[in-house]
Amino acid sequence: MQIPHPMADLHGTLSPMIDRLRHLRTIERLLRSFPAVALLGARQVGKTTLATQVADRRRGPARTFDLESDRDLRLLSDPEPILSALRGLVIVDEVQRLPSLFPPLRPLLDRRPLPARFLLLGSASPEVATRGSESLAGRLAFHELDGLALDEVGGSAWRRLWLRGGFPRSFTARSDAASLEWREAFLRTYLERDLLDVGLRMPPAELRRFWQMLAHWHGQRWNAAEFARAFGTAEATVRRWLETLEGFFAIRILRPWAASIAKRQVKAPKVYIRDCGMLHSLLGVGTLEDLRERPQVGASFEGFVIEQAIQLLGARGAECHHWATPQGAELDLLVARGDRRIGVEVKCTQAPSVTRSMEIAMADLRLEKLWVVHQGEDRFEMRPGIEALPVSALEAIAAPAAKRRAT
């Protein structure tokens, strides 16, 4: 794959300016409908770059505040005099560092005519979502920015995206080694500073050990007792650690589908490192050849496809589940929207076939469609309602939903 924008910086990475039109258009649409939009996502995922692009495409003035700057943090400690005088677009970066900002925003968003709209960028969802929804109900829309997706980098780049993950600077690094080096530096900052800022009080070395244990647990059902024993602490403590990482967009907790069907169902959630590049760093994997020799290769591919499918379907966290029965039937991803249910089953093979588990999932869950995503090249119907889809063509799972929205 040709690397876009070949302008390297001192860290050996290429310019991470990859068009993210799907997100850009969504934010522009939300800003037309709401006086404020919260753009949430992990650090270094591209929120600031995207906000700059939004500002560049709008008419009128724009003003940006970065709350990691002591100067801007002091300026907005009493926000009303400064913000009330601004016009156009106001961008506030790392807004979770100043949760007291939300209540004073309310009267500013109720002005008519509205002189300014606000784009709030946050790296930690609880601080932003909880305070924002309480103070700005009906005035604030939320949009989550994930790592790069296949519709942004191209289906032919899926192996590179799988290995390096979706952080722009990791994906666009000049080599696999440079990508791994960037991720290692990012993890150190994440463990030694960022998570401490939100109150996760544990030594960085112990926190890294927790992450590495999660990496080896990737794609398995969560067992709080096992983690508590490993760290010599209470189950409630390890659950709090897990929920903190979830709130920082570091992991995905895929909760079980709770449906009123006759069969007993597995109630434990499954846990994934959200970015597969970070997973591979924690596992010490630097190349595709190394990855394919690891026992975690199937779980890694499963997590990669699940994250990509969730992005492409535009699914919210509450719509996404896994499903399993004690008898062994299971489904990797179930996206439930009202009465509509779409299934995704991931196979780390080039020639998938229909299994008894798929048949049970189709019948018991009444799936509208079951996509079986694989590493081969062919797309074909396996039986009515079940279709094999190569990961390079994963964008196709979003086409039926887009067609329904258009009609």
C-alpha positions as CSV (number, residue, x, y, z in Angstrom):
1,M,0.0,0.0,0.0
2,Q,1.3,3.4,-0.9
3,I,1.7,5.6,2.3
4,P,-0.1,8.9,2.0
5,H,1.5,12.2,2.8
6,P,5.2,11.1,2.9
7,M,6.4,13.9,5.2
8,A,8.2,12.3,8.1
9,D,8.6,13.9,11.5
10,L,11.5,13.3,14.0
11,H,9.8,10.3,15.5
12,G,9.9,8.3,12.3
13,T,6.2,8.7,11.6
14,L,4.5,10.0,8.5
15,S,1.9,12.7,8.4
16,P,-1.3,11.2,9.9
17,M,-3.6,13.3,7.7
18,I,-6.0,10.7,6.4
19,D,-9.4,11.8,5.3
20,R,-12.0,11.0,7.9
21,L,-15.0,12.2,5.9
22,R,-17.6,10.0,7.6
23,H,-16.8,11.5,11.0
24,L,-16.3,15.0,9.6
25,R,-19.7,15.0,8.0
26,T,-21.4,13.6,11.1
27,I,-19.9,16.4,13.3
28,E,-21.0,19.1,10.8
29,R,-24.5,17.7,10.8
30,L,-24.7,17.6,14.6
31,L,-23.4,21.2,14.8
32,R,-26.2,22.3,12.6
33,S,-28.7,20.6,14.9
34,F,-27.2,21.2,18.4
35,P,-25.5,24.2,19.9
36,A,-22.8,22.0,21.3
37,V,-21.2,18.7,20.3
38,A,-18.9,16.5,22.4
39,L,-16.3,14.6,20.4
40,L,-15.0,11.8,22.5
41,G,-12.2,9.3,21.9
42,A,-8.8,8.1,23.1
43,R,-5.8,10.3,23.2
44,Q,-3.9,10.6,19.9
45,V,-6.8,9.2,17.9
46,G,-7.2,12.4,15.9
47,K,-9.8,14.5,17.7
48,T,-7.8,17.8,17.5
49,T,-7.0,17.3,13.8
50,L,-10.6,16.6,13.0
51,A,-11.8,19.6,15.0
52,T,-9.3,21.8,13.0
53,Q,-10.8,20.5,9.8
54,V,-14.3,21.2,11.0
55,A,-13.2,24.8,11.8
56,D,-11.4,25.2,8.4
57,R,-14.6,24.2,6.5
58,R,-16.9,26.6,8.4
59,R,-17.5,30.2,7.6
60,G,-16.7,32.7,10.4
61,P,-14.3,32.9,13.3
62,A,-13.1,30.0,15.4
63,R,-11.3,30.0,18.7
64,T,-9.6,27.0,20.4
65,F,-8.8,26.4,24.0
66,D,-6.5,23.6,25.1
67,L,-7.1,22.7,28.7
68,E,-3.7,20.9,28.9
69,S,-2.3,24.4,28.7
70,D,-2.1,26.0,32.1
71,R,-2.8,29.4,30.5
72,D,-6.1,28.2,28.9
73,L,-7.0,26.3,32.0
74,R,-6.7,29.6,34.0
75,L,-8.6,31.6,31.3
76,L,-11.6,29.3,31.6
77,S,-11.6,28.9,35.3
78,D,-14.2,31.7,35.1
79,P,-15.6,30.9,31.7
80,E,-18.7,33.1,31.3
81,P,-17.0,36.5,30.5
82,I,-14.7,35.0,27.9
83,L,-17.0,32.6,26.2
84,S,-20.0,34.9,26.1
85,A,-18.0,37.3,23.9
86,L,-17.0,34.8,21.3
87,R,-18.7,34.2,17.9
88,G,-18.5,31.4,15.4
89,L,-17.1,28.1,16.6
90,V,-15.5,27.6,20.0
91,I,-13.4,24.4,20.4
92,V,-12.4,23.3,23.9
93,D,-9.8,20.5,23.9
94,E,-9.4,18.0,26.8
95,V,-12.6,19.3,28.4
96,Q,-12.6,16.5,31.0
97,R,-9.9,18.4,32.8
98,L,-12.4,21.2,33.7
99,P,-15.8,19.5,34.5
100,S,-16.9,22.8,36.2
101,L,-17.2,24.2,32.7
102,F,-20.5,22.5,31.9
103,P,-23.0,24.4,34.1
104,P,-21.9,27.9,32.9
105,L,-22.3,26.7,29.3
106,R,-26.0,26.2,29.7
107,P,-27.2,29.8,29.4
108,L,-24.7,30.4,26.6
109,L,-26.3,27.6,24.6
110,D,-29.8,29.0,25.2
111,R,-29.1,32.4,23.6
112,R,-31.2,33.4,20.6
113,P,-30.0,34.1,18.1
114,L,-27.1,31.7,18.9
115,P,-23.8,33.6,18.3
116,A,-21.5,30.6,18.8
117,R,-21.5,26.8,18.7
118,F,-19.2,24.7,20.9
119,L,-17.2,21.6,19.9
120,L,-15.9,19.9,23.1
121,L,-13.1,17.3,22.8
122,G,-12.7,14.8,25.6
123,S,-10.4,11.8,26.2
124,A,-12.4,10.3,29.1
125,S,-16.0,9.6,28.6
126,P,-17.4,9.5,32.2
127,E,-16.3,13.1,33.0
128,V,-17.7,14.4,29.7
129,A,-20.8,12.3,29.3
130,T,-22.0,12.4,32.9
131,R,-21.5,16.1,33.6
132,G,-22.6,17.1,30.1
133,S,-25.8,15.1,30.1
134,E,-26.7,16.4,33.5
135,S,-26.1,20.1,32.7
136,L,-26.8,20.3,29.0
137,A,-29.6,17.8,28.4
138,G,-31.1,18.5,24.9
139,R,-28.3,20.9,24.0
140,L,-25.3,18.6,23.7
141,A,-24.9,15.8,21.1
142,F,-22.2,13.1,21.5
143,H,-20.0,11.6,18.8
144,E,-17.2,9.0,19.4
145,L,-14.1,9.1,17.3
146,D,-12.5,5.6,17.0
147,G,-9.2,4.7,15.4
148,L,-8.9,4.5,11.7
149,A,-11.4,2.2,9.9
150,L,-11.2,0.2,6.7
151,D,-13.4,2.7,4.8
152,E,-10.7,5.3,5.6
153,V,-7.6,3.4,4.7
154,G,-8.9,1.0,2.1
155,G,-9.8,-2.6,2.4
156,S,-6.5,-3.7,0.8
157,A,-4.7,-2.3,3.9
158,W,-6.5,-4.5,6.4
159,R,-3.3,-6.5,7.3
160,R,-1.4,-3.3,8.1
161,L,-4.4,-1.9,10.1
162,W,-4.7,-5.2,12.0
163,L,-1.0,-5.3,13.0
164,R,-0.5,-1.6,13.7
165,G,-3.9,-0.6,14.9
166,G,-6.0,2.5,14.2
167,F,-4.0,5.3,15.9
168,P,-3.0,7.5,12.9
169,R,0.6,7.9,13.9
170,S,1.0,4.2,14.4
171,F,-0.7,3.2,11.2
172,T,1.3,5.7,9.1
173,A,4.7,5.0,10.6
174,R,7.5,4.5,8.0
175,S,8.0,0.8,9.2
176,D,6.6,-1.8,11.5
177,A,9.5,-1.1,13.9
178,A,8.8,2.6,14.0
179,S,5.1,1.9,14.6
180,L,5.9,-0.4,17.5
181,E,8.2,2.2,18.9
182,W,5.5,4.9,18.8
183,R,3.0,2.6,20.5
184,E,5.5,1.8,23.3
185,A,6.1,5.5,23.9
186,F,2.4,6.1,23.9
187,L,1.7,3.3,26.4
188,R,4.4,4.7,28.8
189,T,2.7,8.1,28.8
190,Y,-0.7,6.5,29.1
191,L,0.4,4.4,32.1
192,E,2.6,6.9,33.9
193,R,0.5,10.1,33.5
194,D,-2.9,10.0,31.8
195,L,-4.5,7.3,33.9
196,L,-3.2,8.8,37.1
197,D,-4.9,12.0,36.1
198,V,-8.3,10.3,36.4
199,G,-7.6,8.9,39.8
200,L,-6.4,5.3,39.0
201,R,-4.1,5.1,42.0
202,M,-1.7,2.2,41.4
203,P,2.0,2.1,40.5
204,P,2.7,2.2,36.7
205,A,4.4,-1.1,36.8
206,E,1.4,-2.8,38.4
207,L,-0.9,-1.0,36.0
208,R,1.1,-2.3,33.0
209,R,1.0,-5.8,34.5
210,F,-2.8,-5.5,34.6
211,W,-2.9,-4.4,31.0
212,Q,-0.7,-7.3,30.0
213,M,-2.9,-9.7,31.8
214,L,-5.9,-8.2,29.9
215,A,-4.0,-8.6,26.7
216,H,-3.6,-12.3,27.3
217,W,-7.2,-12.4,28.3
218,H,-8.3,-10.6,25.1
219,G,-11.5,-12.0,23.7
220,Q,-12.2,-14.2,26.8
221,R,-15.0,-14.0,29.3
222,W,-14.2,-11.7,32.2
223,N,-13.4,-13.4,35.5
224,A,-13.0,-10.9,38.3
225,A,-12.0,-13.6,40.8
226,E,-9.1,-14.7,38.7
227,F,-7.8,-11.1,38.3
228,A,-8.3,-10.4,42.0
229,R,-6.3,-13.4,43.0
230,A,-3.5,-12.5,40.6
231,F,-3.2,-9.0,42.2
232,G,-4.0,-9.9,45.7
233,T,-7.0,-7.5,46.0
234,A,-10.7,-7.4,46.0
235,E,-13.0,-8.2,43.0
236,A,-14.6,-4.8,43.4
237,T,-11.1,-3.2,43.0
238,V,-10.2,-5.0,39.7
239,R,-13.7,-4.2,38.4
240,R,-13.1,-0.6,39.1
241,W,-9.7,-0.8,37.2
242,L,-11.5,-2.4,34.3
243,E,-14.3,0.2,34.2
244,T,-11.7,3.0,34.3
245,L,-9.9,1.6,31.3
246,E,-13.3,1.3,29.5
247,G,-14.0,4.9,30.3
248,F,-10.7,5.9,28.8
249,F,-11.5,4.1,25.5
250,A,-8.7,1.6,26.2
251,I,-10.8,-1.6,26.3
252,R,-14.2,-2.7,25.2
253,I,-16.4,-4.7,27.5
254,L,-18.8,-6.6,25.3
255,R,-21.7,-7.4,27.5
256,P,-23.9,-10.5,27.0
257,W,-27.2,-10.4,25.2
258,A,-30.0,-10.7,27.7
259,A,-33.0,-12.0,25.8
260,S,-36.1,-13.7,27.0
261,I,-35.5,-16.9,25.1
262,A,-35.9,-20.4,26.4
263,K,-32.3,-21.4,26.6
264,R,-29.9,-20.5,29.4
265,Q,-27.3,-18.0,28.3
266,V,-23.8,-17.1,29.5
267,K,-23.9,-14.0,31.6
268,A,-20.2,-13.0,31.8
269,P,-19.0,-10.2,29.6
270,K,-16.1,-10.5,27.2
271,V,-13.1,-8.1,27.3
272,Y,-11.1,-6.8,24.4
273,I,-8.2,-4.3,24.1
274,R,-9.9,-1.9,21.7
275,D,-6.9,-1.1,19.6
276,C,-5.3,-4.2,18.1
277,G,-2.0,-2.3,17.7
278,M,-1.9,-1.7,21.5
279,L,-2.8,-5.3,22.0
280,H,0.2,-6.4,19.9
281,S,2.5,-4.0,21.8
282,L,1.4,-5.5,25.1
283,L,2.0,-9.0,23.7
284,G,5.4,-8.1,22.3
285,V,4.3,-8.7,18.7
286,G,6.1,-6.6,16.0
287,T,5.3,-8.2,12.7
288,L,2.6,-10.1,11.0
289,E,4.8,-13.2,10.8
290,D,5.3,-13.1,14.5
291,L,1.5,-12.5,15.1
292,R,0.5,-15.5,12.9
293,E,2.7,-17.8,15.1
294,R,1.2,-16.7,18.4
295,P,-1.6,-18.6,20.1
296,Q,-3.5,-15.3,20.4
297,V,-3.8,-14.8,16.6
298,G,-7.4,-15.9,16.5
299,A,-8.5,-13.7,19.4
300,S,-6.6,-10.8,17.9
301,F,-8.3,-11.1,14.5
302,E,-11.7,-11.5,16.3
303,G,-11.2,-8.3,18.2
304,F,-10.0,-6.4,15.1
305,V,-13.1,-7.4,13.1
306,I,-15.5,-6.7,16.0
307,E,-14.1,-3.1,16.4
308,Q,-14.2,-2.5,12.6
309,A,-17.8,-3.9,12.3
310,I,-19.0,-1.7,15.2
311,Q,-17.5,1.4,13.5
312,L,-18.9,0.6,10.1
313,L,-22.3,-0.1,11.4
314,G,-22.3,3.1,13.5
315,A,-23.4,1.0,16.5
316,R,-23.6,2.5,20.0
317,G,-22.1,0.6,22.9
318,A,-25.4,-0.3,24.3
319,E,-26.4,-2.0,21.0
320,C,-23.4,-4.3,20.9
321,H,-23.3,-7.7,22.7
322,H,-21.8,-11.2,22.5
323,W,-24.0,-14.2,22.9
324,A,-23.3,-17.7,24.2
325,T,-25.0,-20.7,25.7
326,P,-23.6,-23.2,28.2
327,Q,-24.0,-25.9,25.6
328,G,-21.4,-24.2,23.3
329,A,-23.5,-22.1,20.8
330,E,-22.1,-18.6,20.5
331,L,-22.0,-15.5,18.4
332,D,-19.0,-13.1,18.4
333,L,-21.0,-9.9,17.9
334,L,-24.7,-9.2,18.0
335,V,-25.9,-5.7,17.1
336,A,-29.4,-5.2,18.3
337,R,-31.5,-2.1,17.3
338,G,-35.0,-2.5,18.5
339,D,-36.4,-5.6,16.9
340,R,-33.6,-5.8,14.3
341,R,-30.6,-8.1,15.0
342,I,-27.5,-8.4,13.0
343,G,-24.8,-11.0,13.8
344,V,-21.1,-11.1,13.0
345,E,-19.1,-14.3,13.4
346,V,-15.3,-14.1,12.9
347,K,-13.3,-16.9,11.4
348,C,-9.5,-16.7,11.2
349,T,-9.5,-18.8,8.1
350,Q,-9.8,-18.4,4.3
351,A,-12.6,-20.9,3.8
352,P,-15.4,-20.7,6.4
353,S,-18.3,-23.1,6.5
354,V,-21.7,-23.1,8.2
355,T,-21.5,-24.5,11.7
356,R,-24.2,-25.8,14.1
357,S,-23.5,-22.8,16.3
358,M,-24.4,-20.4,13.4
359,E,-27.6,-22.3,12.8
360,I,-28.6,-22.1,16.4
361,A,-27.8,-18.4,16.6
362,M,-29.9,-17.7,13.5
363,A,-32.8,-19.5,14.9
364,D,-32.7,-18.5,18.6
365,L,-31.8,-14.9,18.0
366,R,-33.9,-14.4,14.9
367,L,-31.1,-12.7,13.1
368,E,-31.9,-10.6,10.1
369,K,-28.4,-11.3,8.7
370,L,-25.4,-13.2,9.8
371,W,-22.1,-12.1,8.3
372,V,-19.2,-14.6,8.6
373,V,-16.0,-12.5,8.2
374,H,-12.9,-14.3,7.1
375,Q,-9.4,-13.8,5.8
376,G,-10.0,-15.1,2.3
377,E,-10.9,-13.3,-1.0
378,D,-14.4,-14.6,-1.8
379,R,-17.8,-13.3,-0.8
380,F,-20.5,-15.9,-1.1
381,E,-23.9,-16.9,0.3
382,M,-23.4,-19.9,2.7
383,R,-27.1,-20.4,3.1
384,P,-30.1,-18.0,3.1
385,G,-29.4,-15.3,5.7
386,I,-25.8,-16.3,6.2
387,E,-23.1,-14.7,4.0
388,A,-19.3,-15.1,4.0
389,L,-17.5,-11.8,3.7
390,P,-13.8,-11.2,3.3
391,V,-12.4,-8.7,5.8
392,S,-11.1,-6.6,2.9
393,A,-14.8,-6.0,1.9
394,L,-16.1,-5.5,5.4
395,E,-17.6,-2.1,4.4
396,A,-20.4,-4.1,2.8
397,I,-22.0,-4.8,6.2
398,A,-22.9,-1.1,6.4
399,A,-24.6,-0.9,3.0
400,P,-28.0,-2.4,3.9
401,A,-28.3,0.0,6.9
402,A,-27.3,3.0,4.7
403,K,-29.9,2.0,2.1
404,R,-32.6,1.7,4.7
405,R,-31.8,5.2,6.1
406,A,-31.9,6.6,2.6
407,T,-35.4,5.3,2.0
